[in-house]
Each structure stands twice: as structure tokens, then as C-alpha cells.
Amino acid sequence: MLTIKSRCWICMLPVWHASVGICTWCEQKLLIDQPRCLSCALPTDAVSITCGDCQQSPFPWQGTITAASYVPPLSKLLHQFKFSSQTALAAMLSRLILLNYLRYRRHYQWQKPDLIVAVPLHPKRYRQRGFNQSDLLARRLARWLACQYRPNAIRCKKLTATQHTLDKASRQRNLGQVYDVTTSLYGKHVALVDDVLTTGTTAREIVRLLQRQQVASVQVWCLCRTL
């Protein structure tokens, strides 16, 4: 007799592989999304390489992968993951990023990264939360894709106000000289993993530092994109 090992985090129907954490129906529903700009990951009316805004002012990296928009149910799951210590969600959430990366690689011939890095937390915030959600996502992605992972390649050296509480102008002021790259990444194709991409201020700051290291390319991978 088969026993139910787990239930889908969204609909609570049984799933037979506990590590997946989501049923096939909910997974397909989440991943059926409208076309997105390959640069900023915002929805577009049709499949295109870049949206009009990015043609005028593109992000300073090669492309953005996101699992879905920052709306329920994914936004609620992410909130549980970050603020209610539901770290068991990490496998399911990182798998959604993986499936989108594989789709982009298949359809658009995206470069496979040599190295995956995560947006870091300041040590004080890490101690308060007990984990870095971006690190938990990045570790699984690196393992599944057989990429190198350097958890300490980027350091957060300045404790700032949390970004989600600030407007765009304040975000930009908030992040001045916050991060450091602690190791040589010369010539590497890098994927930078974060949980949410909003204005791109955090990613811009880190990508600027990576480009100073003369990396070959940078992609930004995130779970959600705010609209």
C-alpha cells in the first residue's frame, strides 16, 4: 500500500515526492506565464528579446530569469519562506527557477554559468533570521546544474534598511558601498541568485562589482518579479 509522503504547498493535494513539494497541476499553472522581456523580466505583449524600456535603458547584465510575478500564491509562499522560517520550501522554490532556466537555455541558447552566487545578508540580519533565503535557493541550483558555488564570494559589509520598505530613490541611496566581492571571478560566467527583483537596485550594485572583476557575463535569476 502506498503512503502519502507529502502534500502540495499550494493546493494541499498529495504529492508522492516530498522533495518536490508541489503537484504537477499547480506547477504548470505557476509556470504558464505571459511573455516576458529577457532583459528585465517584466511582462510584455508578445515574445521579444527586450521590451521598449530596456532597448532604451537596459539592465547592465545579460538577462533576467524569474519564475513568476510577485503575486499570490507565490508571493505568499515566499513570505512564509523568508519570514516564517519555512525553509522546507527552498527545494520547491528553487526548482521553479531551475525549470525556467532550462526553458530559457533551450529556447534562447542562454549561457550556462560557471559559477552561481547569492545576494548576501549582513551578518546581523543573518543571525536574526537564521538563514539567507537566496543562499538556500542558490545552493540547490548549483548542485542540480553541476556549477561551482561560492557562498562567500560576495559580502554585505553595511547594515541598511530592508529594501522592500523603501521607494526607488531611497533604495539607490540605501545601497551605496554596501557589498564587496571577496574573491577573483575573472573570466567567469556568473548567475546571481536573489528571491525578488523589484527595481533592480541591489542587482545593479552587485553586478557593477562583478564587472569590475572582469567576469565574462552575468545573469540574474530570481524567484519573483514585482510588477
Buried (B, 14 or more C-beta within 10 A) or exposed (E): EEEEEBBBBBBEEEBEEEEBBBBEEBBEBBEEBEEBBBBBBBEBEEEBEBBEEBEEEBBEBBBBBBBBBBEEBBBEBBEBBBEEEBBBBBBBBBBBBBBBBBEBBEEEEBBEBBBBBBBBBBEEBBEEEEBBBBBBBBBBBBEBBEBBBBBEBBBBEEEBEEBEEBEEEEBBEBBEEBBBBEEEBEEBBBBBBBBBBBBBBBBBBBBEBBBEBEBBBBBBBBBBBBE
